[in-house]
Amino acid sequence: MKELYYYLDATPTHSYLKMLYKYPQREYPYARVIDENRRPGKEQPEFELLDTGIFDATATSTCSSSMRRLNRTTF
């Protein structure tokens, strides 16, 4: 995954969602991610995108909200 996203708010029915997307502005470090994930054993955590430092300098952040109308029919 080349971006990060966080769910900021939501209703249990998912009729309302608010998310934050973060996109890096630098080149994606494919080789580093592959090399780092080859090294650790089972007791080491996986090397994550945040560990690369790609979001430290510049990143584009976008906040997205969506709502849907629930059609309810009463019988």
C-alpha positions, 0 to 999 in steps of 0.5 A: 500500500502506497498511502495511509488511511485512518477512519476518523469517525463512523456510525455503526451502520456505515451511513456516515464515514469520515476518513483521512488519507495521506499520500507521500510526495517522495518516491516509494522506497520499494527496495528498502521495504523488501530488504527490511522485510526479508531480515527479521524473524518471526519475533520481529514486527513487520517493517511498515510504511511509516518506518521508512520516514516517507511521511516525515517531510512532505505528504498530501493529506485529504479528509473525506466524508460520505453520508448515505440516506437510509430508505426505511419502509414501515410496514 
